[in-house]
Amino acid sequence: MNVEELYEYCLSIKGAEDCMPFGEDTVVMKVCGKVFILFGLETEPLMMMVKCSPENVVILREQYNCVQPAYHMNKTHWNSIYMTGEMSDEEIKHWIKHSVEEVVKKLPKKIRQVYYDSI
């Protein structure tokens, strides 16, 4: 998956908003007004940062030695994943979907229900 495919996939997610720049070479995507993924335009290999539940952070670390954990951005779990040949497009999509779910489940109940009703 290249940057263009990653961008198009993220935009195809229900409730996803167009990107905005984050520095000179990083794109931020939001769903329901909250960040669910950041990805670098110039990184080699391509890097995406997704939000993970603590138990899924463990799964990521066990499956991919290319994951670097982070604990920031409003004190929530995020992981930088370098998308080498070790990850299929389906796996990348899985972790993006997981990140969206982690963001949406933290939204206020009223907004969260509107999101779930629309999918």
C-alpha positions as CSV (number, residue, x, y, z in Angstrom):
1,M,0.0,0.0,0.0
2,N,1.4,3.4,-1.0
3,V,0.6,6.8,0.3
4,E,-2.1,7.5,-2.2
5,E,-3.8,4.1,-1.5
6,L,-3.6,4.8,2.3
7,Y,-5.1,8.2,1.8
8,E,-8.0,6.9,-0.3
9,Y,-8.7,4.1,2.0
10,C,-8.8,6.4,5.0
11,L,-11.2,8.7,3.2
12,S,-13.5,5.7,2.4
13,I,-14.1,5.1,6.1
14,K,-17.5,6.3,7.3
15,G,-17.2,9.7,9.0
16,A,-13.6,10.2,7.9
17,E,-12.6,13.8,7.2
18,D,-10.1,15.1,4.7
19,C,-6.6,15.4,5.8
20,M,-4.8,18.3,7.2
21,P,-1.0,18.9,7.4
22,F,0.9,18.1,10.5
23,G,4.2,19.6,9.9
24,E,5.7,19.5,6.4
25,D,5.5,15.8,5.7
26,T,2.8,14.2,7.9
27,V,-0.9,13.9,7.2
28,V,-3.6,13.7,9.9
29,M,-6.9,12.1,9.3
30,K,-9.9,12.5,11.5
31,V,-13.2,10.7,12.1
32,C,-16.0,12.5,13.9
33,G,-13.5,15.3,14.5
34,K,-10.9,13.1,16.3
35,V,-7.6,11.9,15.0
36,F,-7.5,8.2,14.0
37,I,-4.3,8.1,11.9
38,L,-1.2,10.0,11.1
39,F,1.1,9.0,8.3
40,G,4.3,10.4,6.8
41,L,4.5,11.4,3.2
42,E,8.3,11.1,3.0
43,T,9.1,8.2,5.3
44,E,10.7,5.2,3.9
45,P,9.3,2.7,4.5
46,L,5.9,4.2,4.8
47,M,4.9,4.8,8.4
48,M,1.4,5.1,10.0
49,M,0.6,6.0,13.6
50,V,-2.6,4.4,14.9
51,K,-4.4,4.3,18.2
52,C,-4.5,1.0,19.9
53,S,-6.0,-0.5,23.0
54,P,-3.4,-1.7,25.5
55,E,-4.2,-5.4,24.7
56,N,-3.8,-4.8,20.9
57,V,-0.5,-3.0,21.4
58,V,0.8,-6.3,22.7
59,I,-0.5,-8.1,19.6
60,L,1.1,-5.5,17.4
61,R,4.5,-5.8,19.1
62,E,4.4,-9.6,19.0
63,Q,3.4,-9.8,15.3
64,Y,5.6,-7.0,13.9
65,N,9.0,-6.1,15.2
66,C,8.7,-2.8,13.3
67,V,6.3,-1.3,15.8
68,Q,7.5,1.5,18.1
69,P,5.2,2.2,21.0
70,A,4.2,5.8,22.0
71,Y,2.2,7.2,24.8
72,H,1.3,10.7,24.0
73,M,-1.4,12.8,22.3
74,N,-3.8,13.3,25.2
75,K,-2.3,10.4,27.1
76,T,-3.6,7.6,24.9
77,H,-1.9,4.6,23.3
78,W,-0.6,5.2,19.8
79,N,1.9,3.0,17.8
80,S,4.1,3.9,14.9
81,I,3.9,1.1,12.4
82,Y,6.5,0.9,9.6
83,M,4.7,-0.7,6.7
84,T,7.4,-3.1,5.4
85,G,6.7,-6.2,3.3
86,E,5.7,-7.9,6.6
87,M,2.3,-6.3,6.5
88,S,-0.4,-7.1,3.9
89,D,-2.9,-4.5,2.7
90,E,-5.6,-6.3,4.7
91,E,-3.5,-6.1,7.9
92,I,-2.9,-2.4,7.3
93,K,-6.7,-1.9,6.9
94,H,-7.4,-4.0,10.0
95,W,-5.2,-1.7,12.2
96,I,-6.7,1.4,10.7
97,K,-10.2,0.1,11.4
98,H,-9.1,-0.8,14.9
99,S,-7.8,2.8,15.4
100,V,-11.1,4.3,14.2
101,E,-13.0,2.1,16.6
102,E,-10.7,3.1,19.5
103,V,-11.4,6.8,18.6
104,V,-15.1,6.4,18.2
105,K,-15.7,4.4,21.4
106,K,-14.2,7.3,23.3
107,L,-16.6,9.9,21.8
108,P,-19.5,11.3,23.9
109,K,-22.4,8.8,23.8
110,K,-24.7,10.9,21.7
111,I,-22.0,11.5,18.9
112,R,-20.9,7.8,19.1
113,Q,-24.5,6.6,18.6
114,V,-24.9,8.8,15.5
115,Y,-21.7,7.4,14.1
116,Y,-22.8,3.8,14.7
117,D,-26.3,4.4,13.3
118,S,-24.8,5.7,10.1
119,I,-22.6,2.6,9.3
